């Protein structure tokens, strides 16, 4: 039963990929975008009610912000691709990947706050100028960072494959027979690796499972955060203009929590699918498979982010 549940995660991801590639998810994406537009109108109404001092308006405003964040993250976007792809390509523990997903959503809200208040308070720009700045400058930089993360995964996969090849060549002597398996006088001679050998012979399970360091996490979070949510920009500008700026700042972070619901779910699904794919391989099988997975997933992320970067220029 446990193994069946593990394989189910992989089947679910494969089904979703097939539906996406065949365009079957198009109507669902259109419905989500229509729901986002309706939610943005409700945001404007909630802000007006809050400005008018209506009872319960603040709680209603934050509730709409949370719902908008969920809708925004559920629609088309690169955040889920990055979180999910990274979770499949690197054997990151599920808790750490979920924390990265949460951090990226909250960082996205923080970037929106910083952009709006620098633009409005320091530069005196209009709402249209703020949104134009985000699309013109910050979005391409975010796409470039994500593409860089994909290329980093590709490079690491190639490096691991090369290391595996070198270890295999090292273990295979010129006569074509491993020395460790050539018996003499009823016992084996360790001609290549003695019992006190200290260097590594191929990636261990611990090496494979270890996250790639703070640079991976930073690039992932920054790449997602540098594309602030348009709904958050709308809320921050409008609440600033109406003199209720703090409520808008809190609303932006509540919206980030709504976004995090979807990105954390993508992280959990990625780990579920990854473990389904690796079920039954064993430690050595996983160690051999991970470089190929890194290479493939990194290439997908790099190509997708590169396409978005070209389109945004």
N, C-alpha and C positions, 0 to 999 in steps of 0.2 A: 504493500500500500504506500509506504514511504517513497519507494523508488518510482511508483506510478505518478505520485504527486510531483516528484522532482522532474520527471520527463514532461509533465503537463506544462510547466513553465516554458520549456523550450518550444513545445508545440504552439503555445499561445503567441510567443514572439514571432515564430515563423508564419503563423496565420496572419498576424498583424502586418508583417512585411509584405506578404503576398497581396493583401487587400490594398495596402498603400501603393505598391508598384502598379497594380492594375487599375488604379483610380477609383476603386469601390468606396473609398473613404471620402470622396469629394463631397457628396451631399451632407455627410456629417460635419465636415469642415465648414461648409456654407451655413449650416444651421448654427454652429458655434459662433461664427462671425456675426450672424444676425442677433444672437443672444448677447454678444458683447456690445453691439450698438444699442440694444434696448437697455442693457445694464448701465451704459454710459449716460443715457437719458435719466435713468433713476438716480445716478450719482448727482447729476445737476439738480434734480428735484430735492434730494436729501440735503444737499449743501444749502439750497435756498431755505428749506425748512429749518435747518440749523441756524442760519443767519437770522431768521425770524424769531428764534427762541422757542420754537414749538417743543412741547414735552416729548422726551424720548427720541428727539431728532438725532442726537449724537450717536446713540446706540444703533439706530436704524442706518445711519450713514456708514458706520464701521461694518455693519452686517453686509451692506451692499458692496463695500470695498472688498471684503473677504470673498464674496461670491464672484465679483469681477475678476479677482486674482485667479480663482479656480478656472473660470472660463477662458481667461487669457492664456494660462498655461496649457489647457487642454487643446487649444487650437494649434494651427501650424506654427512651428518655431524650432529653433536649434537647441534650446536648453535640454529638452528631453533626449534628443539625439546624442548630445555630448555626455550627459550623465549616464544614459543607458549604454552607449558605446564604450565609455571608459570603464564602466562596471563589468562589461563582458571581456574587454581586452586586458584588464589588470585584475588579478585575484584579490581585490580590495575587500576587507571585511565589510559586511553589510552595514554595521553601525557607522563605520567611517564614511562609507559612500553616502549614506543618508545624511550624515552631518555636512558633507560637502554640498549636497543638494539643498539643504536648509540654508547653509551659509551663502550659496550663490543667489538664492531668492532674496534674502535679506540684504545682501550687498547690492543687488539690483535696485532695491528700494532706496538704499543709502545714496547710490549714484544719482538716482532721480532727484532726491532732495538736494544734493550738492549742486547738480546742474541747474536746477530751477532757481535756487537762491543766489547762486553766483550770477546767473543771467539776469535775474530781476533786480536784486538788491545792489549788485556791483555794476553791472553793465547796462541796466535799464532796458533790457530787451522785451519785446512783446511775446505773447504765447506762441504765435506763429514762428517767430525767430527762435524760440527755445526748442520747439519741436524740429525745426529745420536744422539746428545745430546738432541735435541728437542723431538725426538721420544722415547728415552730411559727413560728420566727423567721427562720432563715437561708434556708430554701428559698423563701419568698415574696420575700425581698429579691433573691435570685438571679434568680427569674423576672421581677421588675420591671426589673432591669438589662438582661436580655436583651430584654424588650419595648421598653425604651428604645433599645437598639441597633437594633432593627427600625424603630422610628419615625424614628430618625436617618437610616437608609438611605432611608426613604420621603421624608423632607424633602430629602435631598441629591439624590435622583432628580428630585423636582419642581423643585428649584432649577436643576438642569442642563437640564431640559426648557424651563423659562422662559428661560434664557439662550440656548438654541438658537433659540427663537422670536424673541427680541429681535434676535439677530444676523441672522436671515433677514429681519426687517422692516427692519433697518438697511441691508441690502444691496439691498433692493427699493425704488427711488424711487417717487415719486407717480405717474409716468407708466406704471408697470407694467413698465418695461424696465430691467434692470441697467445702470447707467452704464458699468461696466467693459466691457460688450459692445456699446456703441453707437459705431460707427466714424465718424470725421470725417476727411476728407481722407486716407483710406487708412491712418490709424493710430488707436490707441485712446487715450482720455483717462482717467486714473485720477481721476475726480471725487471718489470717496469715500475711497479708501485710497491714499495716495501710497506711494512706495517707502520712505519713512522712517517709516512708521506703526509705532508701538511697542506699541499695545494689542492684546490677544488677540481674535481673531474666532472664538469657539467653542472648545470643549475640544480640546486637542491629545491625541495618543496618550499622551504622557508624563503629562498631567493625568489621563487615564482610568486609567492603569496604576498611578499612585502610591497607596500605602495612605493611608487617611484620617487618619493620624497616630497618636500614642501613645494618644489617647483611645479610638479604636476598639479597639485591641489590649487596653487595660486593661479596658474594659467587657466585652469578649468573655471574657477570662481570668477576671475577677472574677465574672461572671455564672455561669460554669460551676463555678468553685471554691467558690462559696458554697452549693453543694449537695453536702456531703461524702458519700462512699460509705458505705452502712450496714455493709458488710463491714469497712471500715477502722475505723469506730467500734467494732465488735464486737471486732476484734483488739486495738485500743489499750486498751480497757477491761479485757479479760481478761488481757492481758500485764501491765498495771499491777497488777491485783489479785494476780497470781501472782509478782510481784517480778522480772519479766524485761522491763521496760519498753523498754529500748533495742532489743531484738530486735523488739518490736512496732512501734516507730517506723520501724525499717528496713523491716519488713514492709509498713507503710502506703505507703512510697515505692516499694517493689517492686510493690505493687498498682497504684500510679499509673503505673508503666512499662507494666504490662499494659494498663491503660486507654488509654495513649497509642498502643499498637499499632493500636487500632481508630480512634481519633480522627485519627491521622496518615493512616491509610488513607482515611478520609472526606475529609480535605483533598486528598489526591492524586486521588481520584475526582472531587471538585468541580472541580479545575483541569482534569482530563481532559474532563469534560462541558462546561465553559465554553469550552474551546478548540474542542471539536467543534461547539458552537453557533455560534461566531464564525468557523469556517473558511470562507474564501472571501469574507468580507464586506469585507476591506480595511480600511485605517486609518480612513477616514472613516465607513465602515459600522459599525465597532466603536464609534467615538466617539458615533455617533447611537443605537446600540442600548443602550449601557451604562446611560443614565438610566432607560430602560424596565425593564431587568433589575433595577436597584437598587430601583425603585419596587415591582415585583412581589414580589421576594424579601423585601424589607423588610416588606411587608404580611403575607406569610406568616409570617415570624418573629414579628412583633408580635402577630398574631392567635393563633398557637400558644402563645407565652409568656403572653399575656394570659389565655387559657383556663386554662393551668396555674396562673397566679397566682390566678384566681378560685376554682379548685378547691382550692387550698391554704389559702385564708383560712377 
